[in-house]
């Protein structure tokens, strides 16, 4: 069970990072 939880938290962190990157890119692309 702990392995599953770790994987879930990892996916969540990756998703958050991707969202942040996407927002940053959008912010930089728009002057």
CHARMM-style PDB file with segment names, atoms N, HN, CA, C and O in Angstrom:
ATOM      1  N   UNK     1       0.827  -1.216   0.000  1.00  0.00      PROA
ATOM      2  CA  UNK     1       0.000   0.000   0.000  1.00  0.00      PROA
ATOM      3  C   UNK     1       0.867   1.274   0.000  1.00  0.00      PROA
ATOM      4  O   UNK     1       0.572   2.209  -0.745  1.00  0.00      PROA
ATOM      5  N   UNK     2       1.913   1.325   0.810  1.00  0.00      PROA
ATOM      6  HN  UNK     2       2.152   0.565   1.415  1.00  0.00      PROA
ATOM      7  CA  UNK     2       2.750   2.532   0.853  1.00  0.00      PROA
ATOM      8  C   UNK     2       3.319   2.878  -0.522  1.00  0.00      PROA
ATOM      9  O   UNK     2       3.453   4.047  -0.883  1.00  0.00      PROA
ATOM     10  N   UNK     3       3.657   1.810  -1.291  1.00  0.00      PROA
ATOM     11  HN  UNK     3       3.549   0.861  -0.997  1.00  0.00      PROA
ATOM     12  CA  UNK     3       4.212   2.051  -2.627  1.00  0.00      PROA
ATOM     13  C   UNK     3       3.196   2.797  -3.491  1.00  0.00      PROA
ATOM     14  O   UNK     3       3.537   3.726  -4.223  1.00  0.00      PROA
ATOM     15  N   UNK     4       1.944   2.364  -3.384  1.00  0.00      PROA
ATOM     16  HN  UNK     4       1.667   1.609  -2.789  1.00  0.00      PROA
ATOM     17  CA  UNK     4       0.906   3.004  -4.202  1.00  0.00      PROA
ATOM     18  C   UNK     4       0.782   4.485  -3.809  1.00  0.00      PROA
ATOM     19  O   UNK     4       0.688   5.361  -4.668  1.00  0.00      PROA
ATOM     20  N   UNK     5       0.785   4.740  -2.508  1.00  0.00      PROA
ATOM     21  HN  UNK     5       0.861   4.028  -1.810  1.00  0.00      PROA
ATOM     22  CA  UNK     5       0.656   6.118  -2.032  1.00  0.00      PROA
ATOM     23  C   UNK     5       1.813   6.975  -2.529  1.00  0.00      PROA
ATOM     24  O   UNK     5       1.617   8.115  -2.949  1.00  0.00      PROA
ATOM     25  N   UNK     6       3.023   6.415  -2.478  1.00  0.00      PROA
ATOM     26  HN  UNK     6       3.182   5.488  -2.137  1.00  0.00      PROA
ATOM     27  CA  UNK     6       4.195   7.173  -2.926  1.00  0.00      PROA
ATOM     28  C   UNK     6       4.053   7.510  -4.409  1.00  0.00      PROA
ATOM     29  O   UNK     6       4.339   8.632  -4.826  1.00  0.00      PROA
ATOM     30  N   UNK     7       3.612   6.539  -5.196  1.00  0.00      PROA
ATOM     31  HN  UNK     7       3.380   5.627  -4.856  1.00  0.00      PROA
ATOM     32  CA  UNK     7       3.452   6.766  -6.632  1.00  0.00      PROA
ATOM     33  C   UNK     7       2.419   7.865  -6.863  1.00  0.00      PROA
ATOM     34  O   UNK     7       2.592   8.721  -7.730  1.00  0.00      PROA
ATOM     35  N   UNK     8       1.358   7.832  -6.088  1.00  0.00      PROA
ATOM     36  HN  UNK     8       1.218   7.137  -5.383  1.00  0.00      PROA
ATOM     37  CA  UNK     8       0.289   8.825  -6.253  1.00  0.00      PROA
ATOM     38  C   UNK     8       0.840  10.218  -5.931  1.00  0.00      PROA
ATOM     39  O   UNK     8       0.618  11.169  -6.681  1.00  0.00      PROA
ATOM     40  N   UNK     9       1.550  10.326  -4.826  1.00  0.00      PROA
ATOM     41  HN  UNK     9       1.730   9.554  -4.217  1.00  0.00      PROA
ATOM     42  CA  UNK     9       2.098  11.627  -4.436  1.00  0.00      PROA
ATOM     43  C   UNK     9       3.101  12.104  -5.485  1.00  0.00      PROA
ATOM     44  O   UNK     9       3.172  13.295  -5.788  1.00  0.00      PROA
ATOM     45  N   UNK    10       3.873  11.169  -6.037  1.00  0.00      PROA
ATOM     46  HN  UNK    10       3.816  10.201  -5.791  1.00  0.00      PROA
ATOM     47  CA  UNK    10       4.851  11.530  -7.068  1.00  0.00      PROA
ATOM     48  C   UNK    10       4.125  12.079  -8.295  1.00  0.00      PROA
ATOM     49  O   UNK    10       4.518  13.106  -8.849  1.00  0.00      PROA
ATOM     50  N   UNK    11       3.064  11.389  -8.715  1.00  0.00      PROA
ATOM     51  HN  UNK    11       2.745  10.555  -8.266  1.00  0.00      PROA
ATOM     52  CA  UNK    11       2.294  11.843  -9.879  1.00  0.00      PROA
ATOM     53  C   UNK    11       1.743  13.239  -9.607  1.00  0.00      PROA
ATOM     54  O   UNK    11       1.780  14.111 -10.475  1.00  0.00      PROA
ATOM     55  N   UNK    12       1.231  13.442  -8.388  1.00  0.00      PROA
ATOM     56  HN  UNK    12       1.201  12.734  -7.683  1.00  0.00      PROA
ATOM     57  CA  UNK    12       0.652  14.733  -8.041  1.00  0.00      PROA
ATOM     58  C   UNK    12       1.710  15.830  -8.133  1.00  0.00      PROA
ATOM     59  O   UNK    12       1.455  16.910  -8.667  1.00  0.00      PROA
ATOM     60  N   UNK    13       2.893  15.542  -7.612  1.00  0.00      PROA
ATOM     61  HN  UNK    13       3.100  14.665  -7.179  1.00  0.00      PROA
ATOM     62  CA  UNK    13       3.975  16.535  -7.642  1.00  0.00      PROA
ATOM     63  C   UNK    13       4.343  16.849  -9.091  1.00  0.00      PROA
ATOM     64  O   UNK    13       4.529  18.011  -9.454  1.00  0.00      PROA
ATOM     65  N   UNK    14       4.445  15.809  -9.909  1.00  0.00      PROA
ATOM     66  HN  UNK    14       4.294  14.865  -9.614  1.00  0.00      PROA
ATOM     67  CA  UNK    14       4.809  16.020 -11.322  1.00  0.00      PROA
ATOM     68  C   UNK    14       3.751  16.870 -12.007  1.00  0.00      PROA
ATOM     69  O   UNK    14       4.064  17.756 -12.801  1.00  0.00      PROA
ATOM     70  N   UNK    15       2.487  16.585 -11.686  1.00  0.00      PROA
ATOM     71  HN  UNK    15       2.232  15.865 -11.041  1.00  0.00      PROA
ATOM     72  CA  UNK    15       1.398  17.340 -12.309  1.00  0.00      PROA
ATOM     73  C   UNK    15       1.505  18.813 -11.907  1.00  0.00      PROA
ATOM     74  O   UNK    15       1.342  19.709 -12.736  1.00  0.00      PROA
ATOM     75  N   UNK    16       1.780  19.046 -10.621  1.00  0.00      PROA
ATOM     76  HN  UNK    16       1.912  18.319  -9.947  1.00  0.00      PROA
ATOM     77  CA  UNK    16       1.890  20.425 -10.138  1.00  0.00      PROA
ATOM     78  C   UNK    16       3.037  21.133 -10.857  1.00  0.00      PROA
ATOM     79  O   UNK    16       2.905  22.282 -11.277  1.00  0.00      PROA
ATOM     80  N   UNK    17       4.170  20.428 -10.994  1.00  0.00      PROA
ATOM     81  HN  UNK    17       4.278  19.495 -10.652  1.00  0.00      PROA
ATOM     82  CA  UNK    17       5.336  21.022 -11.653  1.00  0.00      PROA
ATOM     83  C   UNK    17       4.992  21.371 -13.102  1.00  0.00      PROA
ATOM     84  O   UNK    17       5.327  22.451 -13.588  1.00  0.00      PROA
ATOM     85  N   UNK    18       4.319  20.442 -13.782  1.00  0.00      PROA
ATOM     86  HN  UNK    18       4.047  19.564 -13.387  1.00  0.00      PROA
ATOM     87  CA  UNK    18       3.957  20.659 -15.185  1.00  0.00      PROA
ATOM     88  C   UNK    18       3.040  21.873 -15.291  1.00  0.00      PROA
ATOM     89  O   UNK    18       3.181  22.693 -16.198  1.00  0.00      PROA
ATOM     90  N   UNK    19       2.094  21.977 -14.350  1.00  0.00      PROA
ATOM     91  HN  UNK    19       1.980  21.310 -13.613  1.00  0.00      PROA
ATOM     92  CA  UNK    19       1.159  23.104 -14.382  1.00  0.00      PROA
ATOM     93  C   UNK    19       1.923  24.416 -14.199  1.00  0.00      PROA
ATOM     94  O   UNK    19       1.659  25.397 -14.895  1.00  0.00      PROA
ATOM     95  N   UNK    20       2.865  24.428 -13.266  1.00  0.00      PROA
ATOM     96  HN  UNK    20       3.080  23.632 -12.700  1.00  0.00      PROA
ATOM     97  CA  UNK    20       3.657  25.630 -13.016  1.00  0.00      PROA
ATOM     98  C   UNK    20       4.450  26.016 -14.258  1.00  0.00      PROA
ATOM     99  O   UNK    20       4.521  27.190 -14.621  1.00  0.00      PROA
ATOM    100  N   UNK    21       5.044  25.018 -14.905  1.00  0.00      PROA
ATOM    101  HN  UNK    21       4.987  24.064 -14.610  1.00  0.00      PROA
ATOM    102  CA  UNK    21       5.835  25.276 -16.108  1.00  0.00      PROA
ATOM    103  C   UNK    21       4.939  25.855 -17.196  1.00  0.00      PROA
ATOM    104  O   UNK    21       5.303  26.816 -17.872  1.00  0.00      PROA
ATOM    105  N   UNK    22       3.756  25.253 -17.353  1.00  0.00      PROA
ATOM    106  HN  UNK    22       3.460  24.471 -16.803  1.00  0.00      PROA
ATOM    107  CA  UNK    22       2.816  25.700 -18.381  1.00  0.00      PROA
ATOM    108  C   UNK    22       2.420  27.155 -18.132  1.00  0.00      PROA
ATOM    109  O   UNK    22       2.385  27.969 -19.055  1.00  0.00      PROA
ATOM    110  N   UNK    23       2.121  27.466 -16.866  1.00  0.00      PROA
ATOM    111  HN  UNK    23       2.150  26.805 -16.117  1.00  0.00      PROA
ATOM    112  CA  UNK    23       1.728  28.841 -16.529  1.00  0.00      PROA
ATOM    113  C   UNK    23       2.875  29.806 -16.804  1.00  0.00      PROA
ATOM    114  O   UNK    23       2.668  30.892 -17.346  1.00  0.00      PROA
ATOM    115  N   UNK    24       4.091  29.400 -16.426  1.00  0.00      PROA
ATOM    116  HN  UNK    24       4.260  28.518 -15.987  1.00  0.00      PROA
ATOM    117  CA  UNK    24       5.258  30.269 -16.638  1.00  0.00      PROA
ATOM    118  C   UNK    24       5.443  30.531 -18.129  1.00  0.00      PROA
ATOM    119  O   UNK    24       5.696  31.664 -18.537  1.00  0.00      PROA
ATOM    120  N   UNK    25       5.317  29.487 -18.939  1.00  0.00      PROA
ATOM    121  HN  UNK    25       5.111  28.566 -18.608  1.00  0.00      PROA
ATOM    122  CA  UNK    25       5.475  29.637 -20.388  1.00  0.00      PROA
ATOM    123  C   UNK    25       4.423  30.594 -20.934  1.00  0.00      PROA
ATOM    124  O   UNK    25       4.729  31.462 -21.752  1.00  0.00      PROA
ATOM    125  N   UNK    26       3.197  30.434 -20.483  1.00  0.00      PROA
ATOM    126  HN  UNK    26       2.949  29.729 -19.819  1.00  0.00      PROA
ATOM    127  CA  UNK    26       2.114  31.301 -20.960  1.00  0.00      PROA
ATOM    128  C   UNK    26       2.404  32.747 -20.569  1.00  0.00      PROA
ATOM    129  O   UNK    26       2.171  33.672 -21.347  1.00  0.00      PROA
ATOM    130  N   UNK    27       2.916  32.926 -19.349  1.00  0.00      PROA
ATOM    131  HN  UNK    27       3.105  32.174 -18.718  1.00  0.00      PROA
ATOM    132  CA  UNK    27       3.195  34.272 -18.861  1.00  0.00      PROA
ATOM    133  C   UNK    27       4.302  34.918 -19.696  1.00  0.00      PROA
ATOM    134  O   UNK    27       4.232  36.103 -20.021  1.00  0.00      PROA
ATOM    135  N   UNK    28       5.327  34.126 -20.042  1.00  0.00      PROA
ATOM    136  HN  UNK    28       5.383  33.163 -19.778  1.00  0.00      PROA
ATOM    137  CA  UNK    28       6.453  34.691 -20.789  1.00  0.00      PROA
ATOM    138  C   UNK    28       6.066  34.940 -22.245  1.00  0.00      PROA
ATOM    139  O   UNK    28       6.549  35.889 -22.862  1.00  0.00      PROA
ATOM    140  N   UNK    29       5.198  34.092 -22.793  1.00  0.00      PROA
ATOM    141  HN  UNK    29       4.806  33.321 -22.291  1.00  0.00      PROA
ATOM    142  CA  UNK    29       4.827  34.240 -24.205  1.00  0.00      PROA
ATOM    143  C   UNK    29       3.970  35.490 -24.394  1.00  0.00      PROA
ATOM    144  O   UNK    29       3.994  36.113 -25.456  1.00  0.00      PROA
ATOM    145  N   UNK    30       3.214  35.853 -23.355  1.00  0.00      PROA
ATOM    146  HN  UNK    30       3.195  35.347 -22.492  1.00  0.00      PROA
ATOM    147  CA  UNK    30       2.348  37.039 -23.468  1.00  0.00      PROA
ATOM    148  C   UNK    30       3.064  38.241 -22.848  1.00  0.00      PROA
ATOM    149  O   UNK    30       3.356  38.222 -21.652  1.00  0.00      PROA
ATOM    150  N   UNK    31       3.352  39.271 -23.620  1.00  0.00      PROA
ATOM    151  HN  UNK    31       3.116  39.287 -24.591  1.00  0.00      PROA
ATOM    152  CA  UNK    31       4.072  40.455 -23.116  1.00  0.00      PROA
ATOM    153  C   UNK    31       3.233  41.281 -22.151  1.00  0.00      PROA
ATOM    154  OT1 UNK    31       3.700  42.302 -21.646  1.00  0.00      PROA
TER     155      UNK     31
END
